[in-house]
Amino acid sequence: MDPIQTAFDLAIDLPAHGSRRVVQELHRQLRSAIVGGRLQSGVRLPSTRELAGALAVSRNTVVTAYDLLLAEGYIVAHGRAGTRIADFLFSPSRRDRPRAEPGRDARLSRAWRAPSFLIPIGLRGDCRFDFRVGIPDWESFPFALWRRLAARALRAESRARPGYGEAQGRLALREAIASHISFARAIASTAEEIVVTAGAQQAFDLLARILVTPGKTTVAVEEPGYAPLRNVLTAAGARIVSIPVDGEGLRVGRLPRTTKVICVTPSHQFPLGVHLSLARRTALLDFARSHGAVIIEDDYDGEFRFAGKPLDALQTLDRSQSVFYVGTFSKSLFPALRLGFVIAPPWARDALVAAKQVSDWHAPLAAQDTLASFIAEGHLARHVRKVRKLYGERREVLQDALARFCGDRLRVVGIGAGLHLATYLSDSISSATLIDKAREAGIALDAMQRFSTARPKADGLVFGYGAITTHQIGDAIRRLARLMN
């Protein structure tokens, strides 16, 4: 007979009515589902009356099958709480599954067989002093205000006709972004030039889709540089070339003539913290124009500059429609928001919007509307002013503490900007050993080597100061200095 869907969605195939094997088959199939892991520990079975009705058998048949399972220890009876699958220390089905190294199956596309693509992200709750890179101060964010704006956006959405949104992003948000970057970064843009993305990471992925021909396109990235960007490009099949960074930023003269895409963080290089000099900016734009290349400008924390006059963005200096400007709100607001944007040249905008639609159609509408209100009503500008002062104080305290307690064992590099400070270690100190000791002492740090693929790798530490309070910094560096002895 055909399998019967029971009350707990398990297909049971019983012999014809009148067969003496009904109880045996019901018991066998239930036991097999338990052993195989389809019915997991703690799952509540239907009552005997309910299951008998679903299977069109007598209740005594189900009672007998349950009694056998109970005697064998596969199920437990809890009175009025019902009958449930017993707890097991392991899933028996796991023993019979073939063992294979994760990600190595030949059925996967070659680019996706590398587990190194997985970047562990998580809270280091066991660390009292948190110097993780790229984490803003969440305690300073006005979440109560954000909740009010989000509730207003949801009310408005509930009154509108439900449907899909525009792949390019809400017009109100794109207009707000254009206004914000004009004020914050002196970038002239219109809403039509902006494509809203799920953070900078999706922006990189979409740009890789439309700019990279697998196995053919040569893409230049900074060394050291941002690993998630490199991973996106590698997965897209790009031919990656690493270009070293010095005190003036990317060494443009080292770019191969075949380079078609150049990825840079010109305002505050990640992770070294230097800026791309005006001479290098001019040379980079000249290279792109003369070689038919494009530039992906990642301005990941451009709002936070504490000293000196900011240089114009490459997008502002561009006269040949070669620059894609990528912005994000992960640093100015909070990473979980997952909203960013791209300012694309006119010739590439339709392709970028199409790639966005293919990827996930559009960013969540309520989040877009909330952010649009947050920007348009001036809350973002006020928040940035507040935390810019806070981060500036923390950076100054951090630099003073490093000079006082670490002396010549750590050398600070980079300009006064952003949410992190990069340092080089003296030759006598290993960053790997020091980071392990620091973790045991409750200090979370990032190594410079984490962002490098060169051999030998530069040895140093990168200190984020978004997730640590100002009064904690001195104590943390004092403890770190003791570990260097």
N, C-alpha and C positions, 0 to 999 in steps of 0.2 A: 504493500500500500504506500501511498505518497507520504513523505515526512509531514508531521503535524507541528505547527508553530505553537508552543506552549505559552503560558502566562509570563514566563521569564525569557521569552524569545530564543528558546533552544529547540532546534528541529529534532524531533524524535520520530523514528521510523519503526513502528511496531508491527508484528505479524497480524494476519487477518483475525477477526473476532472468532473466538472459539479455540484458538491455538493454545496449547499448554505452555508455550514459550513466552507469553506476554510478560509475565512477572520477570522472567530471566532476562529478556531483552531490555525492559525498562531499567532494571537494576544495572545491567551492563553499560547501557548508554549514559546513564547518569554518572556512574563511576568513571567512565572514560572521559566525560566532560570535566569532572573534578580533577582527575589525574593529569589531563592535558592542559589544565589551566584555563579552560573556557569558563568554568564556574570557579571563581576565585574565593579565597578564604574570606569568610564573613558575609558572603552573599546569602540573602534570605530566600529560601525555597518557597514555592507556592504551598498553600495548605493542601492536605490530601484531597479534600473535597474539590478545591479549585482545579488542581491538576487532573483529577479524574474526569471532571467535566470537560476540560480542554482536550483530553485524549479520548474521550468517549469510552472509557473503561470503568469498571467498578471501583468504588473507593477502596475496597479490600485489596485490590491489586496494587494500588499506590501505597497503601499502608504497609503491605508486605515488602515492597521494594525499599521504602524508607527504613523499615526495621533492619533489613540486611545492611544498608549503608551505615546505620547507627551502630550496629554491632561491630562493623569493621572499622569504625572510628572516622569515617569520612564526613559525617554530619553530626551535629549536636542539637538536642532539643532544649529550648529555653522557655517552655511553658507558653504563656500568652505572647511572649516575644517572638514565637515562631521557631521554625527549624532552619538552621543556617549551616553553611559549609564550614567544616572545622578548620582551625588555624594550622598551617604547616610551616615548618622552619625553612622550607625551600619549595620551589615549584618543581614537581617531578618532571614536568615536560622539558625543563631547561637541560636535563641531563642528556636527553636524546638529540638535542639540536647540534648540528655541526659547528665547531668552533672556527672562527675566522677573525683575522685582524680587522678591526673597524676601518671602513673606508677603502679596503684594498680589493674589493671584488671587481673583476674585470668588466662586469656589466655596467659599472659607473663610467661616466665620461672621465678621461684621464685627468683633467684639471681638478676634479672633485675627489680624487683619491688621497689627497694630502691632508692629514689631520691638522697640519700646522695652520690651516685656515681658521680653525677654532681658536678664538681669543678668549681666555677665561675672564669673565667679568663678574664681579660680585662684591658685596660689602665685606670689608675686613673687620668684622665686629669685634674680633679678639685683639685688635690693635688700638691702643689708647691714643696714639699720635698718628694721624692719617695724612701722609704726604702724597697720596695717590694723584696721578696726573689726570687732568681733564675733568675733575669733579668740582662743580661750583658750590657755593655756600647755600645749601638748601634752607637753612634756618632763617636766612634773611629774606627769602622769597615771600611775597604777600599772598599766601595760599587762600586766606579768607576772602580776599578781593577776587582772586581767580575763580573760586567756587561760585561767587555771586554772578560773575560774568558768564561762567559756564552754564549756570542754571538759567540765565536769561537767554542764552543761545539755544538751549534745549527747548525752552518754552516756545521760542520763535519757530524752531524746526517742527515742533509738534503741531503748530497751526498751519504749516505749509504743506503742500502736496508732497508726500514722500517720493523720493526717486534718487537717481544717481546725480552726482555733481559733475562739474567741468573738470576734465583731466588736468588742465593747466592750473587749476586752483581757483578758489573763490575770488571774484573781482575785488571785493572789499578788502580781502587780505593782501592781494597783490598791490592795490593802491596804498595800503598802509605800509607795506614793506618798501615800496618806492619812496615814500615820504621819509621813512625811518633811515634808510641808508643815505639819503641826501643830507639829512641832519647829522648822522653819526659818522659817515665816512666820506662825505662830499662826493658821492657818486650820483651822476645824473642818469635816471632811468625812468621808464614808464611801466605801467601795469602790464602792457602788452609784451614787454620784453622779459617778464618774470614767469618762471615755472615753479610752482610750489612742489616740494618733495618731502619724503619722510626722512628728514634729517640730511646731513651732508653725505652720509654713507650711501643712501639711495641715489643722491645726485651723482656721486662717482659711478655707481653702477649703471645708471641711465646713460651717462656720457660715454662709458666704455662700450655700451651696446651700439651707440650710433657712430662712434669714432674709430673703433678697433676692428680690423679684419683679422680673424684668428690666424696666427702663424705668420703674418706679414707686417703688421703695423708695429713700428718701433716706438716705444714710449719711454721717455726719460723721467726718472723720479729722483728725489733728493736722497743723498746718503750722508748721515743717517736721515731717516724720514718716517712718515706715518705708515705703519704696517698694514692697517686695514685698507688703505688706498692701494698699496702694492698687491694685496690679496685680490681685490676686485679686478685689477688689470690682468693679473696672472690667470684668474679664472676665465676672463674674456678671451684668453689666447694671445695676449700682447707679447711682443718681444721686449722684455724689460732691460733697460740699461740704467745703471746707478751712477749719478753724477755727484761728485763730492761737493761739500759745502764748506766755505771758509768764512772769515770775518765779514765778507761782503755779500754772503749768501751763495746761491747756486753759481758754480763756475761755468758760465755760459760757454767759454772757449772750449770746454771738454765735450760739448754736445756733438754726437755723430751727425754727419750731413744727412743721413737717412731718417733722422728723428721726425716723426709726424705729430706727436702729442708730448707736451712738456708739462709736468705737474709741479707746482711750486707753492710755497707758503711765504710770500714775499714780505708781508707786514710783520710777521713774528715767526721765524722759521721753527718748524717742529722737528726735533726737540731742542735744538741749540739756542733758539731765542734771538738770533741775529736778524737784521732786516736786509732785504735785497737793496743794495746801493743804487742810486740813480743811474750811474754809469752801467751797471749790470742790467737794470730794467730796460734801458734804451737798447743795449746789445741784445737782450732777449727778444724784445719786440721786433728788432731788425732781423734777427734770425728767423722768427716765425714768418715774417712777411716775405723774405727772400727764399725760404725753403718750403713754403706752402704748409707750414705747421700750425697747430693750434696750441693754446696755453690754457690749462685749467688752473685758475687762481683760487686757492683755498684760503679764505679770510676767516679762519675758525674762531679767533678771539680778538678781532680787530677793534672792538669797542674799548678794550682795556690797555691804555697807554698812559704811563705815569711820568715820563720825562721825554723831552725833545719834541720836535715838530714832526708829525706823521707825514710820510711820503704819500704821494698820490697812489691810488690803486692802479694796477696794470690796466684794468678795464677802463679807467679814466684816460690813460695815456694812449690807449689803442686807437689806431687810425685805419687799421686794415681788417677789422672785424675778425680778429684772431683769438680773442679772449673769452672764455667762459668763467664768469665770476660765481663762486659757490659760497653761500652764507648759511649759517645755522643759528638756531636759538638754544642749542644745548648748553652753551657756556653762559649766555646772558640770562637765560631763564632756568631750565632744568632738563637733563638729558631725556627723561621719560616722555617729554612732550613729542619727540620725534617729528619735528617740523623744521624744514630748511627751504632753501630756494636756489635757483640758478638764474642768472642773467645771461641769456643766450644771444649770440649774434642772429640777425634776422634770417640768414640762410639756413640756420640749423634749428629754428624754433619749432617748426612743424614736426620734424623728426623727433625732437625731444619730447614734445607733448604726446606723440604717438607711442613712444617708448614708455612713457609714464602710464598711459592707458593700458598698454599690454601688460605692464608689470602689476599694478594693483588698482587701476582705473583712476582713483583719486584719493587724496588724504581725507581722514575723517572730517566730515563737514562741521560738526559741533566744535571740534578743536580749532578748526580754521576760523570759525566765527568768533570764538572766544579770544583767540590771539589777535584777530583784526580789531576787536574792541579794546583789548589791552594796549595795543600800539596807538590806535587812533585817539584814545582818551588821555594819552600822555603817561600812562603808567609804566611803560617800558623805559622811556627816557628817564623818569624819576628813579626807577629801580637801578638802571645802569649807573646813574650818578652816585647813588648810595653805595653800591658794591664796588665801584671803581675806587672810591676813597678807602673802603675797607681793604680791598686787595692791595692797594698801594701801601697801606700801613703794614700789612703782613709781609709784603716783599721786603720792605725796609728793615723790619725787625729780623727777618730771616737772614738777610745779608749781614747785618750787624752780628747776629749770633754765630754765623759761619766764620766770620773774620775773627771773632773773639775766642771761640772755643776750638775751631779746627785749624786756624792758622794757615800754613802753607801746604797742608795735607789735602785741601780742596781749593780748586781755582774756579771762580764764578765766570761764566761766559754769557753773552747775550745782552740785550737792551732791557730797559725798564718797561716791560709791557707783558700782557698776557696773564695766564693763571699758573705759570710754573717758572722755575729757575733752574737752569742747567749748570752742572759743575763737572770738572775733570778731577779725577783722583790722582794722587802722587803714585809713582810706579811701585812703591812698596806696599800698596793696599789693593786688595782684590775686591771689586764691587760685589761679586757673587757671595764671597765669604762674609762681607760686611752686612749685606742685606739679610742673610740668614741669621746672623747675630742680632740684627736690629729687630727682626720679626719676633724673636724670642723675648726681646726687651719691650715689645709692644709698640714698635715703630714700623709703619708701613711705608716702603720706599719703592721707587722704580729705578732700574739700572739703565744707563745709557745704551748698553749692549742690546737691550730689548728692541731698540729702534734701528739697529744696524745690521747690515748683511755683509759688510766689508770684512776682510781678513788682513791683519788682525783688527779686531773691533776696538773702537775707542772705549776706554774704561772710565766710567763716571757715574754720577747719580743725578736724577732729575727730581726736583722737589715741587710737587703741586701744593698750593697754599689756599685752595678753595674750601677744602674739607677739614681744615684744622683751625682752631681759634687762635687769635693773636697771642693770648696769654700762655698758650701751650708751647709756642714755638721755641722759646729760650730753653725750657726744660728739656724738650725733645732733642735739640741740638747738643746740649750739654751731655745727655746720656749717649748720644751717637758718638761724640768725641771720645768718650771713655772706651767705647768699643774699638776705636782705631789704634789704641795703644797695644 
